[in-house]
Amino acid sequence: MSERVRAGLVQQRWTGDKDSMIAASVDAIASAASQGAQVVCLQELFYGPYFCQVQDTEYYSYTEGIPDGPTTKLMQEVAERHGVVLVVPMYEQEQPGVLYNTAAVIDADGRYLGKYRKNHIPQVKGFWEKFYFRPGNMGYPVFDTAVGRIGVYICYDRHFPEGWRAFGLAGAKIVFNPSATSRGLSQYLWRLEQPAAAVANEYYVGAINRVGVEPLGDNDFYGQTYFVDPRGELVGEAASDTEDEVVVRDLDMDKLAEVRELWAFYRDRRPDSYESLVKP
């Protein structure tokens, strides 16, 4: 029999306050687990609004320590309760004034495995992220979990191919990209970039987006959360572009070996010729 991983993605609209947003996400994880999901990823900055539509120090209050903050501790309990691997994107305070856009990775037994800090930080209208976040300083870690090796890229990161390749070179089987992305600016890229990354790097990608228009701005988050396989084909349908949804799909891990044998991109890559690509 083929090896399959049942994976879940949670697409939500802002509920209006942090506590109810966390409660809704815990319920969504339970829903995914009841459908057999073994790994679940939440959306970017999951417990708050996408406050980067404005520049206001008030929103520094959404920060928490990772892994010592209350939400990480709660999600460790949730992961252990349901026996699922969790990817939990939050607003991290390393120390006062040193803040990151971060995702914690928690194994199915509740153990905290580590975190990924968003490396590429935008600063354009409606996405004033440099006001809130320092660029990540932990590279591109891949985590050994109960469902295999996984990586996490966050939203704007997806426009940069180097990190996608780093995850593949480190043996990732699934890479999650939790996002907050809106109609107009980048919607046409949503069905283009992540399938292309899955093909080029020969793994599964889980692309998560929120939905709705939030009170802080006119960004209309268009959902359409999906999984894509290493052939660039969606695994089932994408989620709604307006409604909350829990997407659960079976990912056939045997397809990874089939694609690598067919295309052999890792065999044929030429790192000896790429030195100039990383010069400042």
C-alpha positions, 0 to 999 in steps of 0.5 A, spaced: 500 500 500 502 507 498 504 511 504 499 517 505 499 523 510 492 526 511 493 533 512 489 539 514 489 547 512 485 552 516 482 558 513 478 563 517 476 570 517 477 574 523 472 573 529 473 580 532 478 578 538 484 574 540 480 569 545 474 567 540 479 567 534 483 562 538 477 558 540 475 558 533 482 555 531 482 550 536 475 548 534 477 547 527 483 543 529 478 538 532 474 538 526 480 536 522 482 531 527 475 528 527 476 527 519 483 523 520 488 529 519 495 527 522 498 534 521 494 541 521 497 548 519 493 555 521 493 561 517 499 567 518 498 571 525 492 566 526 490 569 532 489 576 530 487 581 525 492 582 519 494 588 523 499 590 517 494 594 514 496 600 518 502 602 522 500 602 529 504 600 536 498 598 539 498 591 535 505 590 539 500 587 544 499 581 540 506 578 541 507 572 545 514 568 547 515 562 543 515 557 546 514 559 553 507 564 551 500 561 553 498 560 546 504 555 544 502 552 551 495 551 549 497 548 542 501 543 545 495 541 549 491 541 543 496 537 539 497 531 544 489 531 545 488 530 538 495 526 536 496 531 530 502 535 528 501 543 528 504 549 525 502 555 529 503 562 526 504 567 531 507 574 533 513 573 537 517 577 542 524 574 543 525 580 547 522 587 548 523 591 541 525 584 537 519 582 534 518 576 529 513 573 524 513 566 526 510 559 526 511 554 532 511 547 530 509 542 535 509 534 534 503 529 535 505 528 542 505 535 544 512 536 544 515 543 541 520 542 535 522 549 534 520 555 529 520 558 523 521 566 522 519 569 516 525 571 512 522 576 507 519 582 510 514 586 505 513 594 506 508 596 501 501 599 501 496 594 506 502 590 508 507 595 512 510 589 515 517 592 516 514 596 522 512 590 526 517 584 524 525 583 524 527 579 518 528 572 520 534 569 523 534 562 523 534 560 516 530 555 513 529 549 518 526 542 516 522 539 522 522 531 523 515 530 525 510 524 526 508 525 519 515 526 516 520 532 514 516 538 514 518 546 512 514 552 513 515 558 509 510 564 510 506 569 505 511 574 502 516 568 502 513 565 497 515 570 492 523 567 493 525 561 490 531 560 494 527 558 501 523 553 497 529 550 494 533 550 501 527 546 504 527 541 498 535 540 499 533 538 507 529 533 505 522 536 506 516 532 504 511 537 505 512 545 506 506 549 508 505 557 506 500 560 511 498 567 508 494 573 509 494 575 501 488 579 498 485 580 491 488 585 486 495 585 488 497 578 488 491 574 487 493 572 479 499 569 483 496 564 488 495 559 483 501 560 479 507 560 484 506 555 489 504 549 484 511 552 480 514 551 487 512 544 488 514 542 481 521 545 481 522 542 488 518 536 488 514 536 494 507 537 497 505 545 498 499 547 503 497 554 501 493 557 506 489 564 506 484 567 510 478 570 508 474 577 509 475 584 509 477 586 516 476 593 519 483 595 519 483 596 511 480 594 505 484 588 503 479 583 501 482 576 503 480 571 498 481 564 501 482 559 496 486 555 500 489 548 497 494 543 497 498 542 491 502 535 489 509 535 486 506 535 479 503 541 480 496 539 480 491 541 486 489 535 491 482 536 491 478 542 490 481 549 493 477 552 498 471 557 498 474 564 496 469 567 502 467 562 507 471 559 513 473 552 511 477 546 514 481 543 508 483 535 509 486 532 503 490 525 503 497 526 500 500 520 497 508 520 499 509 515 494 508 520 488 514 524 491 519 518 489 515 517 482 516 525 480 524 525 482 525 519 478 522 522 472 524 529 472 531 528 477 531 535 478 536 534 484 541 530 480 541 535 474 542 541 479 548 545 478 550 548 485 557 549 482 554 554 477 550 558 482 555 562 486 553 569 483 546 568 485 547 569 492 552 575 492 550 581 495 
